[in-house]
Every structure is written in structure tokens, then in C-alpha cells.
Amino acid sequence: MQTTNLDHIPGKKITAHHGLVMGNTVRTKHIGRDFFAGLKNIVGGELKGYTELMVESREEALSRLIESARKLGANAVVNIRFSTSDVAPTAAEVLAYGTAVTIE
């Protein structure tokens, strides 16, 4: 499955449009990350536990987007975007969305 944030794949021709596909995940912080994040707020610096959480979340959302595209018979997804939103005080959603297509 080829994926890109461009609206086309260079050197390839889009032969079919399958529509919008999405993949999402909702993650919550665990108490250990919250505790260390609180300490980091005092001294400053990167919140590595949260960075790892967001990387894992984006990977999961992208994996689910690809699976959705496969179910539609697509072999590529173009114009991929990510969105993040809070869904509860301690939980956030990461959404990946794009257009499923067939390329040759």
C-alpha cells in the first residue's frame, strides 16, 4: 500500500477513486507518565513519555487507515492528513484520513 500526503503519487496514474478512508485511536495517559510530566513541568524539557505516546498513536491510526483502504480494494492512499483532539480530560484522539485510490 503506497501512502502519501500529496494529492497524487509521482509517476503513477490514479485509475479509480474509492473515497474517504479514516483510521483513529483514542489514548489516555497513564499515571507514571503524568507523574513524570508534572516533574518535567517544573524544570522544562521534552515530555518523552508523551512524545512516545503520540508516535504510537499516529502509527496505530495510520495502520487502521491502511486497513480501511485495503477493504475497499485500494492499493494507495493519497492526501493523508492527521488530526488530534481532546475527547476527555485525560484522553486524546488521533485521526488519520485520506483518499483511497487505485494506481497503476
N, C-alpha and C positions, 0 to 999 in steps of 0.2 A: 504494500500500500504506500503510494507516494503521498506526502503531505507537504503543504507549503502555505505561507501567509500571503503569497502572491495570488492574483486572480487567474493565473494560468501557470502551466509548467513549461518552462522554456524548452523548445524543440519538440513538444508534444501537442497533439491536436485533441481537443475535447470533442468526443463523439456522442456523448449522452450526458444529460443533466438529471440527477436523481433527487435533488432538493437539499434542504437544510438538514444537517445532522448535528447532534449535540452529545456531549458527554459531561457528566458532572460528578462531583463528590462533595460531601459536607463533612468537615473535620472539626474536631474540638481539641483544644489544648489540654494536656494532662497536667496534673498538679506539679510534677517535677519541673516541667518547662515553665510553668507560671512562677514558681518559686525563684528559679534562676533568672527569669526575665525581670522579676522585681528587683533582684540584686543588681542586675546589669543597668537598670534604670538609674541607680544611684551613681555608678561610675561611668556609664556610657559605653558605647561599642555595639557591635553586631549581636543580635539575638540569634545565635546559631541554631538553637533548637527550633525556633520559628522558621528560620530560613529552610532547614531540612523539611519541616512540615509542609511548607509551601511548595518546595520542589517535588515532594512525594505526591501532593495533591494535584499539581499540574500534570504530572506523569499519568496518574490514575484517570483524570478527566480526559486526557488525550487518548489513552488506551480505550476508553469507553466510546469516544467519538469514532475511532477507527473501527471498532466492532459494529457500531451502528451503520457505518458506511458499507462494511462488508455485507451486512444483512440486506442492504438494498441492491447489491450487485455491483457496487462501485469499485474501482481499482485506484482511486485517488481522491483526495480532499483538498480543495483549494480555498483560499481566502480564510484561513483559520485565524480565529481570534480567541482571546481569553478574557474572562470577566471574573471579578471577585466581589462578593458581597457578604455582609454580616447577616446571619439568619437567627442568631440568638446572642446573648451577651458573651458567650464563650465558644461560639461556633461560627465558621465561615464556609461559604460555598465557593468552589472554583468551578467555573463553567467554561468548557471549550466548545466552540461552534464553528461551522464552516459549511461549504457546499460540496456534496458528494457528486463525483463525476466519473465517467469512463473516459480514459485516454487511450490513444494508440500511438 
